[in-house]
């Protein structure tokens, strides 16, 4: 037993040694480093893939933009058709009314003709004139034939002239009204032809839009599949990625459009302030009228009469010899001068020439202060008041919005204005009609029928209008309800349904509409 175990171990050792020797004999596989050519080829393939991905994404963006523009063209064509159809309806209404008025006028002619016949028969019975003379006026003749009859005044007496003149006037009016009715019929036919032409154009535009939408969907799926292959991902993940890219693109366009709207609003405010400043009366610097200067000369010494008894102004000084000193005896009064102090023989010299006074007083204005050569300014016209603020949002607007929300999910129908299907203006017209507000059929008509309100002041139920470039001078092609909180309710376009979605400001006009 021990010998067998020893032998087995020896064999195992020999086998292990043999394997070890063979392992040393066989060289191990070593990875060969890539050459420069291999690296360049790999980089070129990577760049080619990135370039193809970029080209595919550009193609997707262009396809989306083209499809959107085609849809806008279809909406504009639809608006043109609705306008033409409104014109047709109005022309037909005018034609019908003109025909009624002309028929009434013709009936009045026949009534006047009967009165004239009665007058002619009376004259015949009385023998005033032969009945043959009145025959032309009671027959079925035209006004032109009557006017050319030379024997008009020779046939009828003055008693019948008033009746005749009335008849002639009534028939002239009837002829004029019938001519107007004929013109109205022609206009109605022309309006109908135009409406039919616009309908065909709109239908063709819708067909192009639908075809473009189908091509867009098919081509987009193809491009997304190629992108998924290039990126080595699934088609579903790539489609989600492209949907996000489309959303980001629309959001960028919306932000740019909203900034444009805000800038336009600021410009409008500045222009309004400038117009107000121009029309506001400029305060004039009015100087108070100068008081008329009345010069009162200063009092000058007049040659008033000298005092009759001038104050004694002795020309000779008093005697310098003092009076004798008193003695013990009773003083003897000083001798009174026998000759009084000499009175000045000449009064105190007074100015031989009085103080010079102005020979000519300060000139008093001989003429009043010159009146202004220009006439008194006319009253400045009252400044043009700024545009009135939009009226407050009415409860009817909110009610109309709630009506529109009830139809979310209803399909878009070209020209539709019933719960079975709506177009954009049809949804607005129908919703407001349910709360007692009548609006025109078209988007442009609804814009003109509502009060302007800046988009920053929109309230739920106000209307948002769309035109290419957000320019109201272009055709307004779409209208939506503002639902508040940056949302809108609208019937978007063919193939879609009424929806409550986020606002996008692309092509939105700076001013919405509020029901007056």
SVG drawing of the C-alpha trace seen along z (x, -y; Angstrom):
<svg xmlns="http://www.w3.org/2000/svg" viewBox="-119 -208 130 210">
<polyline fill="none" stroke="black" stroke-width="0.4" points="0.0,0.0 2.8,-2.4 4.6,-1.5 1.5,-2.3 1.1,-5.7 4.7,-6.5 4.5,-5.5 1.4,-7.7 3.1,-10.7 6.1,-10.2 3.9,-10.1 2.1,-13.3 5.4,-15.0 6.6,-14.0 3.4,-15.2 3.6,-18.6 7.2,-19.0 6.3,-18.2 3.5,-20.8 5.8,-23.4 8.4,-22.7 5.9,-22.8 4.5,-26.1 8.0,-27.6 8.3,-26.3 5.1,-28.0 5.3,-31.8 2.4,-33.8 0.0,-35.9 0.8,-39.6 -1.5,-42.4 0.0,-44.2 -0.1,-48.1 -2.2,-49.9 -0.3,-51.7 -0.7,-55.4 -2.8,-54.5 -5.2,-52.6 -5.6,-55.5 -6.2,-57.9 -8.8,-55.7 -10.6,-55.4 -10.6,-59.1 -11.9,-59.7 -14.7,-57.2 -15.6,-59.0 -15.6,-62.4 -17.7,-61.0 -20.2,-59.7 -20.4,-63.0 -20.7,-64.9 -23.5,-62.6 -25.3,-63.1 -25.0,-66.8 -26.3,-66.8 -29.2,-64.6 -30.1,-66.9 -29.9,-69.9 -32.2,-68.2 -34.7,-67.4 -34.7,-71.1 -35.2,-72.3 -37.9,-69.8 -39.7,-70.9 -39.4,-74.6 -40.6,-74.0 -43.6,-72.0 -44.5,-74.8 -44.3,-77.4 -46.5,-75.3 -49.1,-75.1 -49.0,-78.9 -49.6,-79.3 -52.6,-77.1 -54.0,-79.1 -53.5,-82.3 -55.3,-80.9 -58.1,-79.8 -58.4,-83.3 -58.5,-84.7 -61.3,-82.3 -63.3,-83.2 -62.9,-86.9 -64.0,-86.4 -67.0,-84.3 -68.0,-87.0 -67.8,-89.4 -70.0,-87.1 -72.6,-86.9 -72.6,-90.7 -73.0,-91.2 -75.8,-88.7 -77.6,-90.4 -77.2,-93.8 -78.5,-92.4 -81.5,-90.9 -82.3,-94.1 -81.8,-96.2 -84.2,-93.8 -86.8,-94.2 -86.5,-98.0 -86.7,-98.1 -89.7,-95.8 -91.5,-98.1 -90.6,-101.1 -92.0,-99.4 -95.2,-98.7 -95.4,-102.4 -95.0,-103.2 -98.0,-101.0 -100.0,-102.6 -99.2,-106.1 -100.1,-104.9 -103.5,-103.9 -104.0,-107.3 -103.1,-108.9 -105.6,-106.7 -108.3,-107.7 -107.5,-111.3 -107.6,-110.8 -111.0,-109.1 -112.4,-111.9 -111.2,-114.4 -112.7,-112.3 -116.1,-112.1 -116.0,-115.9 -114.9,-116.5 -111.9,-118.6 -109.5,-116.9 -109.6,-114.0 -108.7,-110.7 -106.3,-109.9 -104.0,-112.7 -103.6,-110.9 -103.2,-107.5 -99.4,-107.5 -99.2,-108.1 -101.4,-105.2 -99.9,-102.7 -96.8,-100.6 -94.2,-103.0 -90.9,-104.0 -89.9,-107.2 -87.7,-108.1 -90.6,-107.8 -92.8,-109.9 -90.1,-112.6 -89.8,-112.9 -93.5,-113.5 -93.9,-117.1 -97.6,-117.4 -97.3,-116.7 -98.3,-120.1 -100.7,-120.6 -102.7,-117.5 -103.1,-117.6 -104.5,-120.6 -102.9,-122.1 -105.3,-120.0 -103.5,-116.8 -99.9,-118.1 -99.3,-117.3 -100.4,-113.8 -98.3,-113.4 -95.2,-114.9 -95.7,-112.5 -95.9,-109.6 -92.9,-110.6 -90.9,-111.1 -91.9,-107.7 -91.0,-105.9 -87.6,-107.7 -86.9,-106.5 -87.9,-103.0 -85.7,-102.9 -82.7,-104.1 -83.4,-101.5 -83.7,-98.7 -80.3,-99.8 -78.8,-99.7 -80.3,-96.2 -78.8,-95.0 -75.4,-96.3 -75.8,-94.6 -76.6,-91.3 -73.4,-91.7 -71.4,-92.5 -72.8,-89.4 -71.9,-87.2 -68.4,-88.6 -68.1,-88.1 -69.3,-84.5 -66.7,-83.9 -63.9,-85.4 -65.0,-83.3 -65.0,-80.2 -61.5,-81.0 -60.3,-81.6 -61.9,-78.3 -60.0,-76.4 -56.8,-78.1 -57.3,-77.4 -58.1,-73.8 -55.0,-73.4 -52.9,-75.0 -54.4,-72.5 -53.6,-69.6 -50.0,-70.8 -49.9,-71.2 -51.3,-67.7 -48.9,-66.2 -46.0,-68.1 -47.0,-66.8 -47.0,-63.2 -43.7,-63.6 -42.3,-65.2 -43.4,-62.4 -42.0,-59.7 -38.7,-61.5 -38.3,-62.3 -38.7,-58.6 -36.0,-57.7 -33.6,-60.3 -34.1,-59.3 -33.4,-55.7 -30.2,-56.7 -29.2,-58.8 -30.0,-55.9 -27.7,-53.7 -24.9,-56.3 -25.2,-56.7 -25.6,-53.0 -28.8,-53.5 -32.5,-52.6 -34.9,-54.4 -37.2,-55.2 -34.4,-56.9 -33.4,-58.8 -36.9,-60.0 -37.2,-61.2 -34.0,-63.0 -35.2,-64.7 -38.5,-65.7 -36.5,-67.4 -34.4,-69.2 -37.5,-70.4 -39.0,-71.6 -35.7,-73.5 -35.7,-75.1 -39.3,-76.3 -38.6,-77.6 -35.6,-79.6 -37.7,-81.0 -40.5,-81.8 -38.1,-83.7 -36.7,-85.7 -40.3,-86.5 -41.3,-87.5 -38.3,-89.8 -39.4,-91.4 -42.9,-91.9 -41.5,-93.6 -39.3,-95.9 -42.2,-96.8 -44.3,-97.6 -41.6,-99.9 -41.3,-101.7 -45.0,-102.2 -45.0,-103.7 -42.1,-106.0 -43.9,-107.1 -47.1,-107.7 -45.2,-109.8 -43.6,-111.8 -46.9,-112.5 -48.4,-113.6 -45.4,-115.9 -45.8,-117.4 -49.5,-118.1 -49.3,-119.3 -49.3,-123.1 -45.8,-124.5 -45.9,-126.9 -45.1,-130.3 -42.9,-132.7 -45.4,-135.5 -43.9,-138.7 -46.3,-140.7 -47.2,-143.9 -44.8,-146.7 -46.5,-149.4 -46.6,-152.6 -43.8,-154.8 -45.2,-158.1 -42.4,-160.4 -43.0,-162.7 -40.2,-165.3 -38.5,-165.9 -39.7,-169.1 -37.4,-171.9 -36.9,-175.1 -39.5,-177.4 -39.2,-181.2 -41.5,-181.3 -41.9,-184.8 -39.2,-185.8 -40.4,-186.2 -41.7,-189.7 -39.7,-190.0 -36.6,-188.1 -34.8,-186.9 -32.3,-189.6 -29.1,-188.8 -26.9,-191.7 -24.2,-192.5 -22.2,-194.4 -21.2,-192.6 -22.5,-193.7 -20.3,-196.2 -17.4,-194.5 -17.1,-197.0 -18.6,-195.3 -21.1,-197.1 -19.7,-199.1 -19.2,-197.1 -21.8,-197.8 -21.0,-200.1 -22.3,-200.0 -24.9,-202.4 -27.9,-201.2 -27.1,-200.0 -28.0,-202.2 -29.3,-200.2 -27.0,-200.0 -27.7,-202.8 -30.2,-201.5 -28.9,-202.3 -30.8,-205.2 -30.4,-203.7 -31.6,-200.2 -29.3,-197.6 -29.0,-198.2 -31.5,-196.1 -30.0,-194.6 -31.0,-196.8 -30.7,-193.9 -32.3,-190.7 -30.2,-187.6 -29.0,-186.8 -31.1,-184.1 -30.1,-182.2 -30.4,-184.3 -30.8,-181.2 -33.0,-178.6 -31.6,-175.1 -31.5,-173.8 -34.4,-171.6 -34.7,-169.4 -35.6,-171.5 -37.2,-168.5 -38.7,-166.1 -37.8,-162.5 -39.5,-161.5 -42.9,-160.1 -43.7,-157.5 -45.6,-159.5 -46.9,-156.3 -48.0,-153.3 -45.7,-150.4 -45.5,-148.9 -48.0,-146.1 -46.6,-142.9 -46.5,-142.9 -47.7,-139.3 -51.3,-138.7 -52.1,-137.2 -51.4,-133.5 -54.4,-131.4 -55.5,-128.9 -53.3,-125.9 -55.4,-122.9 -56.1,-120.4 -53.5,-117.7 -54.5,-114.4 -55.4,-112.2 -53.3,-109.0 -55.0,-105.9 -57.5,-104.7 -56.5,-101.8 -58.0,-98.5 -61.3,-97.8 -61.2,-95.4 -61.6,-91.8 -65.3,-90.9 -66.8,-87.8 -68.1,-86.9 -64.5,-86.4 -63.9,-83.9 -67.2,-82.2 -66.3,-82.0 -62.9,-80.4 -64.7,-77.8 -66.9,-77.0 -63.8,-76.6 -62.2,-74.2 -65.1,-71.9 -64.2,-71.2 -60.6,-70.2 -60.0,-67.1 -62.5,-68.1 -60.9,-67.8 -59.8,-70.7 -62.2,-71.2 -61.5,-73.5 -64.1,-76.3 -65.7,-74.6 -67.7,-76.6 -69.8,-73.8 -69.1,-71.3 -68.5,-68.7 -65.3,-70.5 -63.7,-73.9 -61.1,-76.0 -59.3,-78.7 -61.7,-81.6 -64.7,-79.3 -63.9,-78.1 -63.6,-81.7 -66.8,-82.8 -68.8,-79.9 -67.5,-80.1 -68.3,-83.8 -71.7,-83.3 -72.7,-80.9 -72.3,-83.7 -74.2,-86.3 -71.3,-88.0 -71.3,-88.2 -68.0,-88.3 -67.0,-88.3 -66.2,-85.0 -62.5,-85.7 -59.4,-86.2 -58.8,-89.6 -62.4,-90.6 -62.2,-89.5 -59.0,-91.5 -60.8,-94.6 -63.9,-94.0 -61.9,-93.8 -60.1,-96.3 -56.3,-96.4 -54.5,-95.1 -50.7,-94.6 -49.7,-90.9 -48.3,-91.6 -51.8,-92.5 -53.7,-89.6 -56.4,-88.0 -58.0,-84.6 -60.5,-84.8 -58.6,-87.5 -57.6,-86.7 -54.1,-86.2 -53.6,-86.9 -50.9,-85.7 -49.4,-87.2 -46.1,-86.5 -43.3,-88.2 -45.7,-89.3 -46.5,-92.3 -50.2,-93.4 -49.7,-94.8 -49.4,-91.3 -52.4,-89.0 -53.7,-87.8 -54.0,-84.1 -54.6,-82.6 -56.4,-83.3 -56.3,-81.6 -57.8,-82.0 -55.3,-83.1 -56.0,-80.6 -53.8,-82.2 -50.5,-80.9 -48.8,-81.0 -51.4,-78.6 -53.6,-78.9 -56.7,-77.1 -57.0,-76.9 -57.8,-74.8 -54.2,-74.6 -54.2,-73.3 -55.5,-70.5 -54.9,-67.1 -54.8,-68.2 -57.4,-68.8 -58.5,-71.6 -55.9,-71.7 -54.9,-73.4 -51.1,-73.9 -48.2,-76.1 -47.9,-79.5 -45.4,-80.0 -44.8,-83.6 -43.6,-83.1 -45.6,-85.3 -47.8,-86.7 -48.9,-90.3 -47.8,-92.7 -51.4,-93.4 -54.2,-91.0 -57.9,-91.5 -60.4,-92.0 -64.1,-91.9 -65.4,-95.5"/>
</svg>
